[in-house]
Amino acid sequence: MSHEKYMERAFVLANKGKGRTSPNPMVGAVLVKDGHIVGEGFTSPAGGPHAEVVAIMDAGEDCKGSTCYVSLEPCSHYGRTAPCAEALIDAGIKEVYSAIEDPSSKVNGKGHRMLENAGISVKVGLGKEKAFEINKQWFKYINTGRPWITAKFAVSLDGKLATSTGESQWITNEYSRNRVHQVRNMSDAILVGSGTVLADNPRLTTRISDANKFIRNPLRIVVDSAGSVPLDAHIFDPKLPGDSVLATTEKTDQSHYDVLLSQGISVWVLPQDDKGRVDLGSLLDRVGQEEIITMLVEGGSILLGSLVSENLIDHIKAFVAPIIIGGKSSPGPIGDPGISSLADVLRLDRIESENINGDILIEGDVIHDL
C-alpha cells in the first residue's frame, strides 16, 4: 500500500469517532511496519485514549520501529490525557506522517517539534484537505471560540413549514424524522427559539430504536428573551435525559428563572441586541465557553431569520416533502428580516442530496466570505 492509502485508512478511522469526541477532534492513526498494518485506532470520547495511544496498544511490541500515519498533529500537552507525541516517542516510532497541524494554542506545531527533537522523521501535509474537512467543525471552534451551526428545517415542495392554521405535524415522513434523531445523536447541542417551544412543546430528546447504539441527548438551549415559555414546558422537565438551558435577558423576571434553577435547569442571562432580543453573538460565545463544538438549530423562523441575517449559519439540512401547501399566510422556515438583494443571499457549497423514502434531504456548507 502507498502512503496515501495508509493515510486514507487513518481518515476512515477518524470518522468512526464522529459525534463522540467533543471537545476533542476526531483523529485516526495507523501504524505500519514492513509493509503491514500492525496497529490502528481512533480517538475515544473525552478523557479516553487518543488515536495514537489506541494504535500503540493495538500494535503491542510491533510498534517499535514502525511508521505512524495520523490525521492530525499529535498533541504535546497534558490535558485529560498525557501527550500523544510523548507516547509515540516512548513506543519507538521511527517516522510520522501527519496530515495537518493542530492550530490550538496548546499544540500549534509543538507536537511535531517534540517528535523531531526526539529524532523522529516528521512529514506534514499528506491528505491535508481531507483532514481539514473531517474536522472542519472543530477547526472553526478552535479559530473562533464558537460552535459549528447546522440549521435544520422541514418544508413542503413550495417551501412551507406549516399550513395557514399552523398545522405542521407532520410535513415529512417518519424516515426523515428518524434521520433527525440520528443527527441529534451526533450533535453537542440543540438550539430552538421560544416560538417553537410555544407552538410545538417539544422535548428535543434523541429517540433511536437501535438498542445497541450509543444514545446521546445534546444540551437543549431555548432562546427566550422575555421569559415567555411556561415553566411546565416539556423542555424544562427535569426528568428528561440530558440537560436544558434557558438563554434569556434581564427582561425575564428573576422569579421565573429561579424556579428553573431549582429544577436543575441552567440559566444564561445574556446581553440584548438592538431589538431587545438575546444577542446571538453573545449567545454563541457563551455556547463556546461550554466547549460545545456542534450545534443543531431546529427553529423557529424568527431565530433562523436572525441567524441568516447575521450570517452565522455554517451548514444547512433541508428536508423537502413532496407535498404542496400553498397560501400566502403559510409560513416558511426563514423569518424576517430576510435578505433584500440576490447578491447577498446565502449560497451553499459541497451540496449533497438524498432520497429518504420519498422526501429529499438537501444539505451543504454555507459559503462565507473570507
Beta strands, then each sheet from edge to edge (+ up, - down):
strand 1: 28-33
strand 2: 36-42
strand 3: 67-70
strand 4: 95-98
strand 5: 121-124
strand 6: 148-155
strand 7: 189-193
strand 8: 219-223
strand 9: 244-248
strand 10: 266-269
strand 11: 294-297
strand 12: 315-320
strand 13: 348-356
strand 14: 359-366
sheet 1: 2+ 1- 3+ 4+ 5+
sheet 2: 10+ 9+ 8+ 7+ 11+ 6+ 12+ 14- 13+
end
